[in-house]
Amino acid sequence: MDRDLLRHCLLYHGPSLFNTLKCEQTENPDFQELLSELDKALHESGFGEPNNPLVEQFIARKADILFSPAWKTAKVKEGDEEPEEEAPYAVMPPLELFMEVSQEERRSILYRDLEKGDVVVGRISNIRDYGFFLKVVCMAGGLKRDIEDLELSALCHISEIPSHRSHDDPLSYFQINDLVRAGVKDIDRYEEKITLSLRPASLSHSWKHLKLGVITREELPVQYSRSISAASNTAETYECILGGCHGYHNPCVVDYLLDKLGVSDTQPPSMMRGLQSKLFKEEDFAAAIRKKQSTSWALKCVRAGVDHFKHGRHVEAMNEYNKALEIDTNNVEALVARGALYANKGSIMKAITDFELALENSPDHRNAKKYLCQTLVERGKQLEGQEKLVTAEGLYRRALSLDDSNPEAKEALNKITDTIQKSIRLREEALAKEPVKAKSGETSAEKLRFQLPCNMGPCIIMLQHEVMVADECHNNGPQDLVTVSLCIQNAINKMHLWLLSITYACSYHNPTATMSHSIHNVDLSKLLTHTTPHTVCHLP
């Protein structure tokens, strides 16, 4: 049993409920465990007279259900509170606004229920050196109470007002009649005194997102604005205000509120012992019955589609299959029938998708296996025509994993395996012949590698000469930088032209001559001099 909830109920109703509970719940071990603790709490509270014998009798008889943890079978999800204007449920004025509840009773209930960390909104009535006083107008977080006419006063001490700058007076930002949102820091229930704070640390975790301080009338809670409207217009009943709330018309409002309260809709508790959810089978719940009805309706559409297919009306058949799948998304018969129609129309990939989905929902479906196997073989043949042999082989193997006795899949797999092996052998033979050519090419490369160093002497001498000249000019100072640049450019040009001379000798000289003979027959200095006389220096 929920210990806190039971204690709270007993403290409200008093000893009369406790005595009735002891009579009705004598055989309940959960209640017997809490008996001494509840008796002690009741004597400390000081409640006396009984309230309503009929209500107490009902609570006592249903205590094992009322205070059972089964009310909260799901975990309550914690998250940021939605803005009241956009709340997915109806935000209503406090209920006591529509009831004849005296001011004294509302005042005592407020001081009983108000907790540290709750949020209030008030209007500044007085400013002193040590802080300011608020006349509490409404609640802005936690409780929702009709309290504006109770003339509640609360103090916000200057130490609880954050300063914007180091030496500013915090009170200088506030004026008489300003609307202020503040957190409840402390409550003296006996003296009926409330202390407020404008520091975020004073708020409970649920209201950390609220900004404390001066607010505008537009920032007042929606429930307070609707309270003012209802109080000024007696024709506005509770039902009228409820129907006018945007969140009331949300089709998912019940699911949302169950989720917020932590009540599971698959195991709903009931006050009637004959309707306790644990006594019902899973297939007796609405979801299972709805699923059964959808399956039956979908099968009617499948039968109509098969009839259209037999008479050659393929468009009508497809419409019926799609309708069946709209009713029951994973209906196996509809998926198999639509897949067969896709296969007949040549849409092989769509057919495979439908057959695979059917097998996911019913792994032993005979027709789904048979048709998928045939379709995979057909797709494999298409890939063979596109020379995608490895992919086709995978499809054939998959077809055989579904039906290892399928002769068409076996024959296709053997054929494509032979083709792949033959292709591999031919490639290996081709690769075996390539090393001979590579060896011959390596001989020419080696010959060139040994010949080139023997003929690089003239080029190296020219490059060294240009570098030496550039170095001497650089040491002479900035005035010879142009000469340095010219020498470097000459060195680059000479290297480039030397390479061109090799190409020239190899291409236009004696074709049968070796690379060394070709280079020795070229007058490199003449080639350099006559090619670029304006940029290249003569050899020394």
TILUMKE-881599 format. One record per residue: z, x, y of N, C-alpha, C in turn; residue in one letter. Coordinates in steps of 0.05 Angstrom, whole numbers, plus 5000, padded with zeros to 4 digits. Atoms other than C-alpha are relative to their C-alpha. Layout:
ZXYZXYZXYA/...
This chain:
500050174976500050005000500050175025M/500149854975498750225071502849985014D/497249994991505750445092500349935030R/499850054971504550455168499449725008D/500850284993501049785170502249804991L/497950185010506549455128502550025018L/497749964983512049755172499549865027R/500650124974508549525236500249694998H/499950295004507848815208502949904998C/497250085003515248785188501550025026L/498649984974517549035256499349785019L/500850224983513748475288501349734991Y/499150265011515847895242503049994995H/497149995003522948125229501049964971G/498750015026527848025171499149774983P/500950235016525147345150497650074982S/502349915016518547655127500950204979L/499049805020522348225093501349864976F/498750145022526447735052497949854983N/502150145015520247335033498450204983T/501449795014516747975013501550094975L/498449925023522448174967499949794978K/500350215020521747504932497250004987C/502850025010514147514925499050254986E/501149755010512948254910502150154983Q/498049865017518648394861498750174978T/501349855022513648634808498050205010E/501949814989509549054855501350285003N/498749744999511449794843499650145027P/500549874974508250014909502049905021D/498150114980512749544949502850104993F/497349915008518949744909500650295009Q/499749734991517750474928500750025030E/499750004971517750305002502449835009L/498050194993523549814999502350115017L/497749894985529250265023499150105028S/501049904974524950585078499549775019E/500650234983522749905104502649865010L/497450124993529949635103501350165022D/498949834979532250235145498649965026K/501550034976526650155195500549735013A/499650274990527949415202502749975014L/497450014988535349505217500150155027H/500049844975533850025271498449865022E/501750124980528749575306501449785016S/498550214986533448995323498649745003G/501450264999528448425311501749794986F/498250215012531747765294498649764989G/500950275008528847065293497350014986E/502650025013523046875246498049885019P/502250104982516346715278498749754989N/501550235011512146265234500350014970N/499550005029514346095163497450004983P/502550025015507245915140498550275000L/501449744998504246575165501550214983V/498449805016510046975134499749954970E/500450065028509146615068497350104990Q/502749905007501746775068500050314997F/499949705001503047515084501550094975I/498449915023508347565030498549974974A/501450055025503947264976497550184997R/502549835001497747674995500550295008K/499349744991501448315012498650224985A/501349805016498448704954497150035007D/502949994991491448534981499950085029I/500149944971492848555056500550295006L/499249734994496149235055498950204980F/501249825020491749535001498050195014S/502049814989487650165018497149924995P/502750095007481649794988498549895025A/501350104976480349515058498350215012W/501649774989477850205077499050174977K/501149865023473550425019498050215008T/501949794990468850835063501450165021A/498949824980470351415108499149925028K/500750074972470651245182498650245012V/501549794987465351635219500950055028K/499249944973467751995280497750115016E/502249914983462952115337500549925029G/499850074972461852045411499849705004D/500250294994463151345438497549945016E/502450084986456950985460500849885027E/499550134975456650765533500149704996P/499650295005459050045538497549845007E/502450154993452549825571498050014977E/501949975022448650075510501349964973E/498650035025453749895457498549814981A/501550175018450549605394501649754990P/498450245006455949055392500849875026Y/499250154976458548535440502650115012A/497649904986463448825492501149765015V/498850244990468048245508502450055018M/497549984985473648125559502449984980P/497750025018480748185529500549714992P/499850265011482347595485502249835014L/497950154987488747405522499149865026E/501150134976484347215582499449714994L/500850275008482246595542502449854988F/497650125013489346445517502249965022M/497850054981495546185552502350194992E/497949805005499746825547501450065026V/498549964975505246915598499950295008S/500049724989505647525643502150174987Q/497849845011512347735614499250104972E/500849925027509547735543497850215001E/502249804998503248115563501150275009R/498949764990507448615601501550154978R/498449875022512148755542498250114978S/501849915021506348805493498550255009I/501449764990502749305538501850254998L/498249775001508849765544500650074971Y/499649945029509649705468497650154988R/502449905013502449885451498850245015D/501249784985500650385507501050274988L/499449745011500351105481499150225018E/501049774985499651795510497150064992K/502849955006492351985516498249775006G/501750224993489951285533499050045029D/501249974974485751195596500349745016V/499750244983487150725654498450055026V/501349994973483650565720501949855019V/498350124980487750415782499050055028G/500749984972487250335857502450135014R/497849854986491250825901501349815020I/498550184982496750435936501750165020S/498349844983500851005966499650304994N/500449715003500051755978502450145012I/497649854991506252205983499450304997R/500349715002507252955988500050104971D/499749925028508952995914498049874981Y/502050135016503052565890499249735011G/500850274991500151865894500749794979F/499450225018501751185865497549834996F/502250175007496650745830501049734992L/499750265012496450005819498049974978K/501849995023493649965749498349744999V/501950234999487449515747499249924972V/500950065027484949575675500250244983C/500249785019484549995613497150104998M/502749895001478650465606499550154974A/500349875025479750755537502349954982G/497850075018483750565476500449705000G/499450294999487049885489498149865020L/501450174981483349315523501949775006K/498050204993488348885560499449885027R/500350134974488248375617502650055015D/497549904988493348715663499950005030I/500249974971490848665735502149855015E/498150164986495648115753502950074993D/497349925008501748475722501450185021L/498949834978502748915785501450254988E/498949755012503749545743499550235019L/500349774982505050175783500350264983S/499949755015503950885758499850235020A/499949764982505251575789498250224988L/501449765007500452165787501150235017C/498749794985504352785807498050215009H/501949814989501053325849499350224981I/500549795019501853825793497949924978S/501950105020497353385749497349945013E/502650034986491653385801498750285002I/501349744998486853975791498850055028P/501149934974484854335855497350124997S/502749905002477554495869499850285010H/500049734990479155125908502850115001R/497449865003484855625909502249885018S/497950074980488455415973499749725010H/500450274991486154695979502449834993D/498050205006491054115982498749804981D/501350195019489353695919499949725011P/499950284990491453055955498049945022L/501950054978486353156010497549864991S/502450125011480952895964500349704995Y/499550285007484152205957500849845025F/499350184978484951606003501049744988Q/499050265008488350936000497649824991I/501950195012484550415957497750134984N/501949875018480450945920500549914971D/499850065029479050755848500150264985L/499549745014481651305802500249944970V/499750015029480751405727501850234992R/498049805007486651775696501049964972A/498950015027489851945630503049955000G/497150055002496751705608501450254989V/498549765009501352315605502649944987K/497350065011508051985592500649715005D/499250284997511151295583503049984995I/497150075004518351075592500149704995D/500250285007518350415555502549855009R/497550134992525650265573500049945030Y/500150034971524850385648497449895010E/502750104994517550145646498750175022E/501349824982514850755681497750154986K/502349875011508051065670499350245018I/500849764986506151775689497150074992T/502949955005498751955696499350295006L/501049734996494652595697497049995004S/502949974997487752785721498950244985L/500949775015487353385675498949914973R/501350085026482653325614501850034976P/498249955022488153595569501849764994A/498350235004491952945578498749784983S/501450205015486652545541500150054970L/500249985029486552405466497150094993S/502649885008480752705426497749805003H/502150204999476952045426498849965028S/500950064972476452025502499550265016W/500549754987475052755518497550005017K/502650014986468052565542500249875027H/499750154974470852145600500750205022L/499549834976470952455670502249865016K/497750104985477552365707499650055029L/500149974971478252265782499049755013G/500950234984475351805835497449904988V/502550135011470051315809499149785019I/501150234984465650775840500449744985T/499850265013465750035825498049974977R/502050025021459450125783501050144974E/499049865023463350585737502449864986E/497850155012468750065721499149914972L/500750095027468949865647498749735000P/501550255002464249305626501949774994V/498250225007469848905595501749905024Q/498650084976473548905663498249835017Y/501950154984467348665700499649724989S/500350265012466448105650502549835002R/497450154996473847925657500149875027S/500150114973472947835732498249765001I/502050224999466847395721501149764985S/498950225015470446975668502349875015A/497750114986476646895711499249835024A/500950144976472746665772498449754993S/501650235008468546165732501149884975N/498750135023472445705687498049884980T/502050115018466045425658499050204979A/500849795019464646085623501950024977E/498349995023467546005554499550264985T/500249765017468546555502497350014987Y/502550015014462346325465497750065019E/502149954980458046335528499750305006C/500149724993460047045545499050164975I/500849865025459147265472497049984996L/502950035003452146975469498350155021G/501549864978450247315535500150304997G/499949715004452048015509497650104985C/502449885013446048445491500650094971H/499349895026449648765432500449784979G/499550225019451148075401497549944984Y/502550075013443747995384498950234984H/500949775017443248665348500149914971N/500150095028440948495276501750174982P/498549815017444849095249503050015009C/497349984989451448935285502149994979V/497950025022455248745221500250274986V/500049745013453149385186501350225017D/498949804982454949795247503149985002Y/497150044998461949485254501450074974L/498849935026463349555179500250314998L/500049715001461450285185502150125018D/498049904981465950395246502849964990K/497350065010471850065211500550134973L/499749875026470650435146500249804977G/500050215021469649795105497350024986V/502549995015464549855049498949734995S/501250265005459549295042499249964971D/500550035028458549444968502549934984T/497550075013465949344951501849855020Q/498550144978468248825002502649874989P/497550135008475648614995500049715008P/499850284994477347884995502949914997S/497350115002483647475006500349824976M/499950175023481847044946500050174975M/499849835023484047364881497749964981R/502350055017478347034844497550125009G/502449884990473347374888500350305005L/499649724997475948084883497650154988Q/502549885007469848534880500150164974S/499949845024472448954823499649844974K/500350175023471848354776497049934995L/502850075002464348294787498450244990F/501849795009458848694752498150085022K/501749904979454149114792497549835003E/502550164999448148674774500449735012E/499550264987451648064804500050015030D/500049984971451448334875497249945011F/502550094988446148134924497850204998A/502149795000442448804925498650004973A/501249995026441348794850498449754995A/501550255004439248064850497550005017I/502349984983434548184908497950184988R/501849825013431448764871498649874976K/501250145022430348334810498049795009K/501850204990427147784851497450135011Q/502449864990422548284886498250104978S/501649915023420348574820498449774988T/501450235012418647884793497749915018S/502150084981414647704855497850205001W/502049795000411048364855498249994975A/501550015025408948274782498049775001L/501950214997405647614801497550105015K/502349894985401347984852498450194983C/501449815018399648514800498249854981V/501750155019397247994751497649885014R/502350114985392947674805498050235005A/501749784995390148364821498450094976G/501449945025388448514749497849804994V/502050215004384747854744497650055018D/502249944982380648034806498450254991H/501349765009379248724777498149954976F/501750075023376548434712497549865008K/502450144991371648004750498550165021H/501649834982369248584793500749975030G/499350034972372748374857502150215008R/498249774996375549054874501649995026H/498650024974377348924947502449814998V/497850195003381448314929502250114982E/498049885018384748694872501750205015A/498549804985386749264919501949865019M/498250144982389648764969502549894985N/497750105016394048454914501850234992E/498349785007396449134891501750105024Y/498649924976398249334962502249815008N/498050214994401848674972502450034981K/497949965020405848804908501850235008A/498449764993407949494933501449965026L/498550064975410049215001502549854992E/497650165009414748734964501950184985I/498449825016417249264915498750275000D/501349754994415649964938499550174975T/500349825023416650314871499349844975N/500750165024413849774825498050164983N/501549835018411150164766497349884993V/502550135009405949654743498050005023E/501850014977403049594813498850285005A/501049734996402550354820497950084979L/501949935022399050434752497449855004V/502550164996394149864767498450115024A/501449904977392550134836498850284994R/501049745008391750834808497549984983G/502450045017386750584756497749915017A/502250084982382750244811499050235017L/500849764985382750884853498250184982Y/501549825018380251274792497249894995A/502650135005374650774779498250035025N/501649984976372450834852499450295007K/500549714995372451604849502150145017G/497849874983378751724891502050124981S/498449885021381652194839502850085010I/497449914990387152494883502049775006M/498350234995389851814905501049884974K/499250105026389851594832502250184988A/497949825011393852214811502649955014I/497550044985398952084867501449754990T/498850255010400051364843501150034972D/499049965027400651564770502550174999F/497649834999405652114786502449855010E/497850164989409851644828501049804979L/499350195021409751134771501750144978A/498549855020412151674722502850095010L/497449934989417751874769502049774997E/498350245002420451164767500449914971N/499850085028419051054693498750224983S/501249775014418051714655498849944973P/501150075027416451354589497849795001D/502150214998411150884616497450104986H/502249915016405550934565497350015015R/502550004985399650734609499950205022N/499949804979401951174666499450284990A/500549745013401951784620497150024992K/502849995010395251604589498050035023K/501949994978391651474655500250265016Y/499749754985394652084689498750234985L/501249795017392452524631496950005004C/502950024997385252264636499150085028Q/500749944973385152334711500250305006T/499749714996387653054709497750154987L/502349885013382053234660497549975017V/502350054983376952914706500150175025E/499849834976379653284766499550304993R/500649735008379453934727497150064997G/502949965002372053844712498850035028K/501049974972370853744787500550285011Q/499349744990374354394802498450224986L/501749815014370354754748497350025014E/502550004985364054544785500150155026G/499649854975367054864848500850294994Q/499249735008368555504808502950075006E/497149964997376055414817501249994972K/499450015028377355594745503050014994L/497149985005384755784749501449745006V/498850264993386655134784499349794979T/500850195021382654734733501550054975A/498549945025386055094676502949895002E/497450114997392854894705500149704997G/500150295004390754164707499749934971L/500350065029388554184634502650054986Y/497449955013395154494613502049785007R/498150224992398953964652499349744985R/500850245015394853414618501050024971A/499049975027396653704550503049994998L/497150035000403953724570500849704999S/499550295001403552964579499149894973L/501050105026399452844515498750244986D/501049765014398753444469497949954979D/502150075020394053074423497449915013S/502450084986388752924476497750194994N/502249825008382253204447498350105024P/501749924977378453214513501450235016E/498549804986383953624547500050264985A/500049755017384354114488497350145002K/502749885000376754224487499550135027E/500549894973376454324563501650255004A/498349764996382354814561498950244985L/501149785016379255224505497550125013N/502549924988372555244540500550175026K/499549854975375355464608501550264995I/498649755007379955974575498050224991T/502149815009373856304541498450105025D/501549934976370156294608501550205017T/498349824984375956624644500250284987I/499749755015376857154590497450165002Q/502649864998369357314591499750125027K/500249904973369557384666501750255004S/498249774997375457864661498850244986I/501249775014371858294609497750125016R/502249904984365658344652501050165024L/498949864976369858554712501250274992R/498949745009373459084671497850204994E/502249825005366859364648498850115025E/501149914974364259394719501950215013A/498249804988370559754742500050264985L/500049755015369960254685497750185008A/502349844991363160484712500450125028K/499749914973365560584783501250285003E/498949734996369661244772497950225001P/502049795000363261644758498850035028V/501150004973360361444826502050115020K/497949914982366961584859500250304998A/499949725004367062284829497850155015K/502349894987360062434855500450005031S/499550024972361962194924502150205009G/497949824993368162624923499050285002E/501249734998363963254911498750055027T/501249974974359963134974502150025022S/497850004980366262995013501450275000A/498749745001369463634988498350225012E/501949804989363164035005500150005031K/499950024971363363765077502650105011L/497449914991370863895082500250305002R/499949704999369964635066498050125019F/502149894982363664715108500749985029Q/499550054972366164425173501850215013L/498349804986371764935187498550255006P/501549754995366765505181498349985025C/501850034978362565215238501449895025N/498650104977368064995286500850225019M/499249784983368965685315499049985029G/501050024972364265605376501449785016P/498750234986367364935393502850075008C/497249934994374465195389500250205023I/500149804979372665795433499649875027I/500650144975369665335486502449845010M/497750174992375664865485502350185010L/497949824991380565445490499550105029Q/500849904973376765715551500649805021H/499650214980376965055587503049955005E/497150044997384464965573501350225016V/498849774985386065665599499449975030M/500850044971382165525664501749785012V/498450234990385764855672502850085005A/497249914997392565185661500450175025D/499849824976391165725714499949845026E/500350174975388865205765502549845005C/497650174997394964775752502350175011H/497949834990399565365766499650075029N/500549934972396165485833501049795020N/498950214982398864835861498349755000G/501450264999396564125878497150025010P/502749994988390364365915497850044978Q/502049955022386964555848500149784979D/499850225020388363885813497249894994L/502750095006380963695820498750184980V/501149815019378964325784501249964972T/498750055026384064175729498749764986V/501250245011381163485720497250054990S/502849945008374063765717500050164974L/499949845025375964275663500749844976C/499350175022379263755620497749824992I/502350175006373163305626497850174986Q/502049825013368663905607500850044970N/499249965027372864025545499449764983A/500550255015372263295523497049974995I/502950035003364763295536498950204979N/501049805020363763945495500749924972K/499350105027367563655436498249784991M/501750225006363463025439497250094993H/502749915005356863395443499850184976L/500149845025358763865387499749814976W/500250195022359663255342497249884999L/502750104999352962995366498050204988L/501849805010349763655348500050004970S/499950015029352163585277498349774990I/501650235007349062895273497050065003T/502849924994342563165304499050184978Y/501049805020342163745255499749874973A/500250135026343563305194497749814998C/502050215000338562775215497250105004S/502849924993332563165243499250274990Y/500849755011332863855214499249974971H/500950005028330964045143501849824984N/498350195015333463455102501250124975P/499049885025334363895041502050225005T/498249784994338464415077502949914998A/497250075001345964435070501149965028T/498850054974350664235125500450265016M/499549744987352364965140497550125011S/502649904991345065175145499049855024H/500950174978343564585191501450085026S/498549944976349064765239499350275011I/500649734991347365515241497250015014H/502650004988340165325261499949865026N/500050134974342364965324501450185019V/498849844978343565355388501949825016D/498050194989349964995408500350045031L/499749954971350465335477497749885016S/502350114986343365135495500149705000K/499850305002344564425470501949905022L/498150094980350664365514499050045029L/501049944973347364705575497849825009T/502350164992340964315574500649705000H/499550295002344163645558501449905025T/498550094977349163605615500550235019T/499749774983347864155666501849955024P/498450054977351763815721503049974994H/497250045006358263725684501150214981T/499149825020358464255630499650295009V/500249724992359864995645498650164978C/501349825020355565545612502150164985H/498249835015358865935557500250275011L/499749734989361666605580498650214982P/
